[in-house]
Amino acid sequence: MDTSPASPHLVQLADTLWYERRLLEFLLFKLVSANLVLTSGDHRFVTPAIAEVERVMEAVRTAEADRSRVLEACARALNLAPETLTLGFLAQNAPAALRDDFAEHRNGFMELVNEIENLTRENRRLASVSLEDLRDTLGLPENLTYDAAGRRGPVSQQRPTTIDRIL
């Protein structure tokens, strides 16, 4: 890649990455909020907290699709394969004006993904404990649940719930 002034495609890619990072930070905030709800023991707010996480996840999915389109356009403009344009590659080979931005994106995304993965595991664990507590309170057998049609069946035969997909 040349060291001439940044191409408009690279600038657009950097801007797109900033937006996606902000969304991931907002997702982390919503996961922390859900974590606080789960640890509070007040189950009234679990569903709204999870719904908020799902809304942000949808925005993240849209941003990922947008980033993919911008990345492909950038790769075409630079006559490179899209898979070549990793953040590590860009941090080393982009025009000087953007190298620091791409390096910061690489570090920022790595930190955010790590935090999100850790918090997601913890929220999943807390949700599982909350479900067990609820089953005990209601006197339901541990290995049974209800499907969308209202039939009882073993948990292992059930599809993942929304909370499983989100967390």
N, C-alpha and C positions, 0 to 999 in steps of 0.2 A: 504494500500500500504506500502511496506517496506521502510526502510530508508537506504538501501544499496546504493552503488554507482549507479548513473543514468544508466538505461538500454539504449541500443542503440536506442530502439524504442522511448523512451521519449526524447532523444537528437534529434532524427530526427523530432519528433513532434515540439519541441521548434524551431528548424531551419526552419521548414515549416511555423510556425507562424510568425517568423521574416520576412520571404519573403512576406507573405501575408500582414503584416503590412506595409511594404515598398510599396507594390502595392496600398494599401489604401491611404497612404500618397501621392503617385503620382496621384491617382484619385482626392484627395482633391486639389492638385495643378492644375489639369486640370479643375476642377470645378471652382476654383478661376479665372483661365484664361478665362473660358467661361463667368463668371460673369463680368469680366472687359470688355469683348467684348460686352456683352449685355448692360452694362451701358454706353458704349462709344457712342452708337447711330450709329455706323458704321456697318451696317447690312451685309456688304460684307464678314465679317469673322465669322458670326454666324454658318454657315454650317460647315466650317472646325473646328471650336472650338468644336461643338457638335460631329463631327466625331472623334476627338481626345478623347473625353470623352468615346465614344462608344468603341474605341480600348482598352482603359484601362479597361473598364468594362468587356470586353471579357477576358482579362488577369486575372481579379479578379475572374470571374466565373471558369476559368481553375484552378486557385490556390485553390479555394474553393473545387473543386472536388478532387484535389490532397490532400488537408488537410483531407478531409473525408476518403480517402483511408488510409492515414498514421494513422489517429485516430483509424480506425477499426483494423488495424494491431497492433497498440499499445494496444488496449483494449484486443485483443485476447492473446497477449503475457503476459499481466498482469492478464488475466482471469477475466476481468471486462466487464460489459456492456458498449458499446460506449457512451451511454447517461450519464453514471457516470462520464466520464472524462471531466467535465466542467473546465473552467479555475479557478474558485473558488476552486473546489476540488483539482486540481493539485497544486495550490498555497499553499494549506494547507497540502497536503499529498504526494507530490512528494519527491524524495530524496532531501536532503538539498541542494545539488549542483544546483538544478534546481528550487527550490521554488521561489526564487526572480525573475527568468526569467518569470515564469508563472504568478506571481503577476503583473509584469510589462506589460506582454501581456494583461492581463485582463484590467488594467487601460488604457493602450494605445488603445486597441480596443474600449473601451467605449467612450473615448474622440474623437477618429476618427469618429466613427459612429454618434455621436452627431453632430460634425462639418459638416459631409457630409450631414446628414439629414437637418440641418438648411440651408446650402448653396443650397441644391437641391430645397427646398421650395422657397427660394429667387430667384433662377434662373428660376424656373417655373413661378413665378409671373412676373418677368421681361420679359420672353419670351411671356407671355400672353399680357402684355402691349405693347410690340413691335409689336405683331400681330395685336392688335387693332389699333395702329398707322399706320401700313401698310395698313390695310383695309380702314381707314379713308382717307389716301393719295390716294389710288386707287379708292375710292368711292364704295367699295363693301359693300353689306348689312352685318350687324353684325352676323346674324344667319345663313348665308350660307357659304359654302366652296365647294371645288372641291374634288372628290374622285380620286383614282388612275386611274380610267377609264376616267376621265375628265368630269364626270357628276356633276352638282350642286345639293346640297342637304343640309338639316339642319345639323349643326355641331353635334348635339346629336346623329345622326344616323351614324356618321363616326367612324371608328376604331381609337384607339389611334395612334397618329403619333409617329415617331421615337423620336422626342424630348420629348413627354410625357413619353415614356418608359425610356429614358435615365435620364431625370430630375426627 
